[in-house]
Each structure stands twice: as C-alpha cells, then as structure tokens.
Amino acid sequence: MRRNGGFEEYTMLARRYFHDLAHHLRDLCGCGAVLLALDCPEAEPGHPLLQWLPLNDSARYFGALELLALLQNEQVRVVRDVALQSGQMRFKNDCRVVSGGLAAQSVAIAPLEVPAGVMGYLLLFEAFAGGFTSGDARLLNDYLLTILPEFESKVRALCCLAYSTNSSGSSSAHNAGDGQVVGEQMDGNAMRSLVDSMRNDLIAMVSHELRAPLTAIKGYAGLLQAYSLEDRQRENEHETTITPSRQQHYLDVIMDQIKHLEVLMGDLLDVSRIQAGKLALRYTEVDVASLCQQVIRLAQQRLAGQGLERHTLRCDIAPELPPIRADANRLQQILHNLLDNAIKYSPAGGLVELQASVEYPQFKFSPLRQHNETPPVARITIRDQGIGISSQQRARLFRPFSRLEHPLTGQVQGAGLGLYITQKLVEAMEGSIELTSQENEGTSVTIRFPLPLPAEPRQLLVTGGIYGGQP
C-alpha cells in the first residue's frame, strides 16, 4: 500500500465526514445554516491534536462556509469565546450582525469538547430573532455526546496518518506536544487496519446512518416530553410553553427520521438477501405506463410536501408500450431509486424526465439462424439536468456503500446502496442498466427489459448479481 495514496484517500473521506456532519447538524437543529470549525483560538482549552492536523487554516472549516464572515464580528467572537471557555453552548438571539452579505439576528456556538480538550466548535445561524432556545441546546448537547468519540477518532487517525507519511519518525515530532496521543497510533499493523477500514467504510457508514436518525428521534421526543410537563419552570421565563409551530416542527423531524430509518433498514435487508442468495422475485404482468405515472405522481407529492418547487417532473410514455413480466414492487423500487437520485443530485432544480418506449433492435441477417431479429425491449430512461458525474466516479457508483462526492451533495442522506440494489434487481429480471453523464450537464440512466418475457411466472434467487436456482 502506498502511504501517500492512503493518506490522500483518508483525507478525502475525513473531509466528507466533516461536511456531512455539519449538514446533518443543520437539519437536526432545524436552523438556517451550520459551520463546523476544527479550530480553537486559545491554546489552553484546545485539544493537543489540533496542532497535528494536516489542514491549513482555510481548510479547517466545513458546511456553510459563507458563515466564516460572521466570525469577523466582535459579538459573535465573544459568544464563541464564552462557549469554548465554559464548554457549554451559548447563543445570542438579538445580535443583528451584518457581515459579508449575511444578516444574522440569532447565532449560537456549541463547543466540540472531549476530555482531552476542545477539538473545535459549531457556529449556528438564523436570520430571525429568537432562533435558539435552551431546548435546542439540550438537544444538541445530547447528540454531540454520542458522536464526539467517533469525531475524535477521525481527527486522531488523520493526524497519525499524516505523521507516518511526512515525518519518518523524526525526534522533533515527538517534542511538538502530545507525543503519547500520536505515538500510540504508530503501530504499522494498526495503521494498515485503519486505512483498510476507511477504504471499505462499511461499519462506520452503517453505524452513522443508523445512529443519527435515532438520536434525532430521541432528542425531539424528549423535548416534547419535557414541554408537556405543566407549570415546569424554564431557564428562560419566556419559555413556559411550546408554540404550536415548534411542536409541529419537532413532530415533522421525528417522522422524517423514522422514514429515513425505514428506507435504510430496507436497503440493508435487501443487500443481505442478495449476498445470501435469498431475494425472491415474483413475476406478474406489469403495466409500465401506469407504474411510471404513479412513481412520478408520488414524487411530485413528496416534493410539494418538502416545499421543493424548483424541480419540474415530466413523464413521457410511448402509446405502443406493452405490459412486461416483472416483479411490480421491485420495478417500482427501481424507478423510485433512480428518480430520487435524479432529484437529489439536481440541487438547482430543472427538468427531471422519465421516458418509456419500445426499442426495436436493428435487423441482422445470419444464414445460421432461423430467426434473424432479437426481441424488442422495453426501455425506461430517467434524465436530469443536475451536477453530473465525473468519469472517475462513474466506475464505482454501482458498488455498495459508494456515494457521489461533490461539494453540493454534502447534505444528501443515504448509505450509498440505492444504485447497487437497483443494478442487482434489474439484472435479476433479465434486464440491463446503462448510465451516461456529463459533469455540470446532467445524468441519464436507462434500464431495458426484453419483450416478451417468459410466459410462466418464476421466482429467481439473486446471489451477488448472479441469478438462478429454485424458489
């Protein structure tokens, strides 16, 4: 293994983790934006690993980078310094800060503190007054307690890998501060195991994807429970009751996280069945036109409920499209995955189009064959005008736990299983899948199923992409 290559790969994974965490915390708190800083202005409460972090000053910030301008304001810096020194979240709901084109009336600072010291902080932003409450502080504090050990391990691993790559064990490195913290990580076998585990990124990804929604559900349910206690005195005398709008927000977050958990658990179960060869497909006659229209209609309802009106969904079905034999539920799952990806990776909106038609292969004469035409196929294409995919990333998009890495996709949820499952399901139904994309111009995914399929319904067992066997 090349050390430099391993260091660059781990740095990329670590940066993605920090960006994803910042965006998730924004959604958890329901605030306008969150900036995550791996920095501590004062050395006294700072974690020793900060001086080993192989990132320059400008690269130590993640999430909403536009909030960096707020740190130039004296009021915001005072809130930050008090939070870091006290180890507790502090907020100011009437600051009226205007900086770098941003107008903030509410800001909050939450320290990222572990027993060894402060590893950084979160800057939370709201454009309106009264944006943060003691309930928000309690929710964020409970969540940080669950993720800070993993956060610290990511920073430590990044520092250790940089140390092993660049310093070759020089004595000056051991005199720079926390030699014990860094030195205990320098065993060669442990380092190789670290890089291998990050390359696979399996357990960490699943753990994070499961823990994040569970923590949000627990936190918001706890807030609802606390606010339901009559005549309980709050830290702030104005917080005697919970407003209906904030209560509805808490309930909406809980339901969203439950739905996210359901999708994740379903995907993990599908992967487990595929790998074990126990995923059965039940064929029926499927009206592709009706199914496509239903998927588009459900997506439109979902977007309307989320207030995402910048996307235009269009369904174009050829009139001569006949029914196909397929597993109707799995085909709907395939179309939902592809359409959901097209929407998620089109952050600026635009047209997302679903087209379905019959594709007739070209006639090829062969004297050795009795029939010289292969059967026509049903072709379904989902096309977007999104960010597109580079050629380097296209090669691994259909691998499990692989996600598109792009600055605009940090807030996209998911464990990277959708395309992997989609490909296996398409192949199991004797179809094919093709992806074409151009960076900054969009992506097109086409699936094809032969017409006609066998007359008798069957069940197929899938084993890592190879299908066959008995029901």
C-alpha positions in Angstrom: 0.0 0.0 0.0 1.3 3.4 -0.9 1.4 5.6 2.1 0.8 8.9 0.2 -2.1 7.4 -1.7 -3.6 6.1 1.6 -3.2 9.5 3.2 -4.9 11.3 0.4 -7.8 8.8 0.3 -8.3 9.1 4.0 -8.1 12.9 3.9 -10.9 12.9 1.3 -13.0 10.5 3.4 -12.4 12.5 6.6 -13.4 15.8 4.9 -16.5 14.2 3.5 -17.4 13.0 7.1 -16.9 16.6 8.5 -19.0 18.2 5.7 -21.8 15.6 6.1 -21.8 16.1 9.9 -22.2 19.8 9.5 -25.2 19.5 7.2 -26.8 16.8 9.4 -26.5 19.1 12.4 -28.2 21.8 10.5 -31.1 19.5 9.8 -31.1 18.2 13.4 -31.4 21.7 14.8 -33.7 23.0 12.1 -31.6 26.2 11.8 -30.6 28.2 8.7 -27.0 27.0 8.4 -24.1 25.4 10.4 -20.4 25.9 10.1 -18.1 23.3 11.6 -14.7 24.6 12.6 -11.7 22.4 13.6 -10.1 25.2 15.5 -9.7 26.7 19.0 -8.5 30.3 19.1 -7.0 29.8 22.6 -4.4 27.1 23.2 -5.5 26.5 26.8 -8.8 24.6 26.2 -7.6 23.3 22.8 -7.1 19.6 22.1 -3.4 18.6 21.5 -4.3 17.0 18.2 -5.2 20.4 16.6 -1.5 21.2 16.2 -1.0 18.0 14.3 -4.0 18.4 12.0 -2.7 18.3 8.3 -5.0 21.1 7.2 -4.2 24.7 6.7 -6.3 27.4 8.3 -8.7 27.9 5.4 -9.3 24.1 5.1 -10.4 23.6 8.7 -14.0 24.7 8.1 -16.9 22.6 6.8 -20.5 23.0 6.0 -21.8 26.5 5.3 -18.5 28.3 4.5 -20.3 31.6 3.9 -20.7 31.8 7.7 -17.0 32.5 8.0 -17.8 36.2 7.5 -19.7 36.2 10.8 -16.6 35.3 12.7 -15.2 38.8 11.9 -17.9 40.3 14.1 -17.0 41.1 17.7 -20.3 40.0 19.1 -20.0 36.6 17.5 -16.4 36.2 18.7 -17.5 37.0 22.3 -20.2 34.3 22.1 -17.6 31.8 20.7 -15.0 32.6 23.4 -17.5 32.2 26.2 -18.8 28.9 24.8 -15.3 27.5 24.4 -14.2 28.5 27.9 -17.4 27.2 29.6 -17.7 24.1 27.5 -21.4 24.8 27.0 -23.5 26.0 24.1 -24.1 29.8 24.1 -26.5 31.8 21.9 -27.5 35.4 21.3 -30.9 35.9 19.8 -30.8 39.7 19.2 -27.3 40.3 17.8 -28.3 42.0 14.5 -25.0 41.1 12.8 -24.4 42.1 9.2 -21.2 40.8 7.6 -20.2 39.5 4.2 -23.7 39.9 2.8 -25.3 37.9 5.7 -27.7 39.4 8.1 -28.0 37.4 11.3 -30.2 38.1 14.3 -29.6 34.8 16.1 -26.2 33.0 16.4 -25.2 30.1 18.6 -21.8 28.5 19.3 -21.5 24.9 20.5 -18.1 23.6 21.5 -16.8 20.2 20.4 -15.2 19.2 23.6 -13.8 15.8 24.7 -11.9 15.0 27.9 -8.6 15.9 26.2 -9.8 19.3 25.2 -11.8 21.3 22.7 -11.5 20.0 19.1 -13.5 22.8 17.5 -16.9 24.3 17.5 -20.2 24.7 15.7 -21.5 28.1 14.5 -25.3 28.0 14.1 -27.1 30.8 12.2 -30.7 32.1 12.0 -31.8 35.2 10.1 -34.6 36.0 12.6 -34.6 36.9 16.2 -35.3 34.3 18.9 -33.9 31.5 16.8 -32.4 29.4 19.6 -33.7 28.1 22.9 -32.4 26.1 25.9 -34.3 23.2 24.4 -32.1 23.4 21.3 -29.0 23.5 23.5 -30.2 20.4 25.3 -30.9 18.5 22.1 -27.6 19.4 20.5 -25.6 18.6 23.6 -27.2 15.1 23.9 -26.5 14.4 20.2 -22.9 15.6 20.5 -22.2 13.3 23.4 -23.0 10.3 21.1 -20.9 11.4 18.1 -17.8 13.1 19.7 -15.9 9.8 20.3 -16.1 8.9 16.6 -15.3 12.6 15.7 -12.2 12.5 17.9 -11.1 9.2 16.4 -11.4 10.6 12.8 -9.2 13.6 13.7 -6.7 11.4 15.5 -6.5 9.0 12.6 -6.0 11.9 10.2 -3.1 13.3 12.3 -1.5 9.9 12.7 -1.6 9.1 9.1 -0.1 12.5 8.2 2.6 11.9 10.8 3.6 8.5 9.4 3.6 9.8 5.9 5.6 13.0 6.4 7.9 12.9 9.4 9.5 9.4 9.2 9.6 9.2 13.0 11.8 12.3 13.5 12.6 13.3 17.1 11.3 16.8 16.6 7.8 15.4 16.0 7.8 13.8 19.5 8.7 17.2 21.0 5.8 19.1 19.4 3.2 18.3 22.1 1.1 15.2 22.6 3.6 12.6 21.7 1.7 9.9 23.6 -1.5 10.5 21.8 0.2 10.3 18.4 2.8 7.7 19.2 0.3 5.2 20.5 -1.2 5.1 17.0 2.0 4.4 15.1 2.0 0.6 15.1 2.2 -0.5 11.4 -0.4 -3.2 11.6 -2.9 -0.8 13.3 -2.3 1.8 10.7 -2.9 -0.6 7.8 -6.1 -1.8 9.5 -7.2 1.8 9.9 -6.7 2.6 6.2 -8.4 -0.6 5.1 -11.4 0.0 7.3 -11.7 3.5 6.0 -11.4 2.3 2.4 -14.3 -0.1 2.9 -16.1 2.4 5.2 -18.8 -0.2 5.9 -19.3 -0.4 9.6 -18.8 3.3 10.2 -21.2 4.3 7.4 -24.0 2.0 8.7 -23.4 3.0 12.3 -23.6 6.7 11.5 -26.7 6.3 9.3 -28.5 4.4 12.0 -27.4 6.4 15.0 -28.1 9.9 13.5 -31.9 9.4 13.0 -32.3 7.5 16.3 -30.6 10.3 18.2 -32.8 12.9 16.5 -36.0 10.9 17.3 -34.9 10.5 20.9 -33.9 14.2 21.2 -37.1 15.6 19.8 -39.3 13.2 21.6 -37.5 14.2 24.8 -38.2 17.9 24.1 -41.9 17.2 23.5 -42.0 15.2 26.8 -40.3 18.0 28.7 -42.5 20.7 27.3 -45.6 18.7 28.2 -44.9 18.9 31.9 -47.3 21.6 33.2 -46.0 24.5 35.3 -42.4 23.5 34.9 -40.1 26.4 35.3 -37.7 27.0 32.4 -34.3 28.5 32.4 -35.8 31.4 30.5 -39.1 32.8 31.9 -40.4 33.3 28.4 -40.2 29.5 27.7 -43.2 28.4 29.8 -45.0 26.8 26.8 -44.1 25.4 23.4 -45.6 27.1 20.4 -47.7 25.0 18.0 -45.3 25.7 15.1 -42.3 24.5 17.1 -44.2 21.4 18.2 -45.2 20.6 14.6 -41.5 21.0 13.6 -40.4 18.5 16.2 -43.1 16.0 15.1 -42.1 16.5 11.4 -38.5 15.8 12.2 -39.4 12.7 14.1 -41.5 11.3 11.2 -38.8 12.2 8.6 -36.1 10.4 10.6 -38.4 7.4 11.0 -39.0 7.2 7.2 -35.2 7.5 6.7 -34.7 4.6 9.1 -37.3 2.5 7.3 -35.5 3.1 3.9 -32.1 2.3 5.4 -33.2 -0.9 7.1 -35.0 -2.0 3.9 -31.8 -1.4 1.8 -29.6 -3.2 4.3 -32.1 -6.1 4.3 -32.0 -6.2 0.5 -28.2 -6.3 0.4 -28.2 -9.1 3.0 -30.7 -11.1 0.9 -28.7 -10.5 -2.3 -25.5 -11.6 -0.7 -27.1 -14.7 0.8 -29.0 -15.6 -2.4 -32.4 -15.3 -0.7 -34.0 -12.4 -2.6 -37.1 -13.9 -4.4 -38.7 -12.1 -7.4 -42.4 -12.7 -8.1 -43.4 -12.1 -11.6 -46.7 -10.6 -12.7 -47.9 -8.7 -15.8 -46.9 -5.1 -15.2 -48.5 -2.1 -16.9 -45.3 0.0 -17.3 -47.1 3.2 -18.3 -49.4 3.2 -15.2 -46.4 2.4 -12.9 -44.3 5.2 -14.4 -47.1 7.7 -13.9 -47.7 6.5 -10.4 -44.0 7.0 -9.5 -44.0 10.5 -11.0 -47.2 11.4 -9.1 -45.8 10.2 -5.8 -42.5 12.1 -6.3 -44.5 15.3 -7.1 -46.4 14.9 -3.9 -43.2 14.4 -1.9 -41.6 17.5 -3.4 -44.7 19.6 -2.7 -44.7 18.4 0.9 -41.0 19.4 1.2 -41.5 22.8 -0.4 -39.1 21.9 -3.3 -40.8 23.5 -6.2 -37.7 24.2 -8.3 -37.9 20.8 -10.0 -40.2 20.0 -13.0 -41.1 16.4 -13.3 -42.3 15.1 -16.7 -43.5 11.6 -17.8 -43.3 10.7 -21.5 -44.8 7.3 -22.3 -45.0 5.9 -25.8 -48.5 4.8 -26.7 -47.5 1.4 -28.1 -45.7 0.3 -24.9 -47.0 -3.2 -23.9 -47.0 -4.7 -20.5 -43.9 -6.6 -19.3 -43.5 -9.5 -17.0 -41.6 -8.4 -13.9 -41.8 -8.0 -10.1 -44.1 -5.0 -9.8 -42.9 -4.0 -6.3 -39.3 -4.3 -7.2 -39.7 -2.4 -10.5 -41.4 0.4 -8.6 -38.5 0.4 -6.2 -36.0 0.6 -9.1 -37.9 3.6 -10.6 -38.2 5.3 -7.2 -34.4 4.9 -6.5 -33.5 6.4 -9.9 -36.0 9.2 -9.8 -35.0 10.1 -6.2 -31.3 10.2 -7.2 -32.1 12.5 -10.2 -33.9 14.9 -7.8 -31.3 14.8 -5.1 -28.4 15.4 -7.4 -30.1 18.3 -9.1 -29.7 20.8 -6.3 -30.5 23.7 -8.6 -33.7 22.1 -9.8 -34.6 21.9 -13.5 -36.3 19.3 -15.6 -36.3 15.6 -14.4 -37.8 13.4 -17.2 -39.0 9.8 -17.2 -39.3 8.3 -20.7 -40.6 4.9 -21.5 -40.9 3.3 -25.0 -40.2 0.2 -27.1 -36.8 -0.1 -28.5 -36.5 -2.2 -31.7 -33.1 -3.8 -32.4 -31.6 -3.5 -35.8 -32.2 -6.4 -38.2 -29.1 -8.5 -38.7 -29.2 -11.3 -41.2 -27.4 -14.6 -40.4 -27.9 -17.8 -42.5 -27.2 -19.9 -39.5 -30.2 -18.6 -37.5 -33.8 -19.3 -38.1 -34.9 -16.0 -36.6 -32.8 -13.0 -37.5 -34.4 -10.4 -35.2 -33.8 -10.3 -31.5 -36.9 -9.5 -29.4 -37.7 -5.8 -28.8 -37.1 -4.4 -25.3 -38.9 -2.0 -23.0 -36.7 1.0 -22.4 -37.1 3.3 -19.5 -34.9 6.4 -19.1 -34.7 8.9 -16.3 -32.8 12.0 -17.2 -31.9 15.1 -15.1 -30.1 18.4 -15.6 -28.1 18.1 -12.4 -24.4 18.3 -11.4 -23.4 15.3 -13.5 -20.8 12.6 -12.6 -17.1 12.5 -13.5 -15.7 9.6 -15.4 -13.6 8.6 -12.4 -16.6 8.3 -10.1 -18.9 6.6 -12.6 -16.7 3.5 -12.4 -17.6 2.9 -8.8 -21.2 4.2 -8.4 -22.7 0.7 -8.6 -20.6 -0.6 -5.7 -22.2 -0.9 -2.3 -21.7 2.0 0.1 -20.4 4.2 -2.7 -21.7 7.8 -2.9 -21.2 10.7 -5.3 -18.6 13.1 -3.9 -19.3 16.7 -4.8 -19.4 20.0 -2.9 -23.1 20.3 -3.5 -24.0 16.8 -2.2 -22.9 17.1 1.5 -26.5 17.3 2.7 -27.7 14.3 0.8 -28.7 11.4 3.1 -28.1 7.8 2.3 -25.6 4.9 2.8 -24.8 4.5 -0.9 -26.8 1.4 -1.5 -29.5 2.5 -4.0 -27.7 2.1 -7.3 -26.1 -1.2 -6.1 -29.5 -2.7 -5.3 -31.0 -1.2 -8.5 -28.4 -2.9 -10.7 -28.9 -6.3 -9.0 -32.7 -6.1 -9.3 -32.5 -5.1 -13.0 -30.1 -7.9 -13.8 -32.2 -10.4 -11.8 -35.2 -9.6 -14.0 -33.0 -10.3 -17.1 -32.6 -6.6 -17.9 -29.7 -4.2 -18.3 -28.8 -0.8 -16.9 -26.7 1.9 -18.5 -25.6 5.3 -17.1 -24.3 8.2 -19.1 -23.3 11.5 -17.6 -21.5 14.8 -18.3 -20.3 17.0 -15.5 -22.4 20.1 -14.9 -24.9 18.9 -17.6 -26.8 16.1 -16.0 -27.1 12.3 -15.9 -29.2 9.8 -17.8 -29.9 6.2 -16.6 -31.6 3.7 -18.9 -32.9 0.3 -18.0 -34.1 -2.2 -20.6 -36.2 -5.4 -20.2 -36.7 -7.9 -23.1 -40.1 -8.3 -24.7 -41.8 -10.7 -24.3 -40.6 -12.3 -21.0 -41.3 -16.0 -20.4 -45.0 -16.8 -20.3 -44.8 -18.7 -17.0 -44.2 -16.8 -13.8 -41.0 -17.7 -12.0 -39.0 -16.9 -8.9 -35.3 -16.1 -9.2 -32.8 -16.2 -6.4 -30.1 -13.5 -6.5 -26.6 -14.2 -5.3 -24.2 -11.2 -5.6 -25.5 -10.4 -9.1 -25.7 -14.0 -10.3 -29.3 -15.2 -10.6 -30.9 -18.6 -10.9 -32.0 -21.5 -8.8 -35.3 -22.7 -7.4 -37.9 -20.7 -5.5 
